């Protein structure tokens, strides 16, 4: 089985790297800075228990996905539509496409362009790219995958590669729950440039997280998605499962001068809330503040 990872960033390099580490044929498709390092030295995977250079193929050309049996789509949500159009021109007819992305709309965007089967998965991993071709893993690394004809056999491959994987009973609710977790802490971590552990000791930040979650729950309910947990329980879940030293992906993007996904996180809550007649002032403010910081960073680049 040959795997292609479209988007050689912190998520793609972790899951693709674990597959490569366990002997699977993996090609990483990404930016030249990472592709060059992976080609020259292998992908460096640094975790709490090991630090290894893993040999793997890498390319900047989407055509490298042509021979893949499974393609993991790990690009930013804002790049999904372009990625879908590009993949549609090179994919083998029986290839399986899996979205390992933040947000709740990516699978639909992929399906709109791609004839091959597309499924989605909720991703739980704390990692970052510490340098060219250098993945630094902080914790977790599991998937909740949409049910399909191929899901169980693929899940078994992932499990034997050190990736805990389950088949979600209701993948839409699972994706929405992960989406709410992201909306709760991603923007705040970026705005204050603090990891979760330091945020959790500040009552005002925890209160803001709970308020953002309450708005997300209301918007989700308007779309037919309901959660057993309330805002306080969801914030506690974040604090219990995300490593305390982890900065959010939005915080990492902002610190490195890269465009993030805030339009597809808190911004999406605002848009969906507006469509449903639900006011979302906390998410609107978080979205606005991150956009202002992104603009400031871009101006100084």
Order of alpha helices (4+ residues) and beta strands (2+ residues): beta-alpha-beta-alpha-beta-beta-beta-beta-alpha-beta-alpha-beta-beta-alpha-beta-alpha-alpha-alpha-alpha-alpha-alpha-alpha
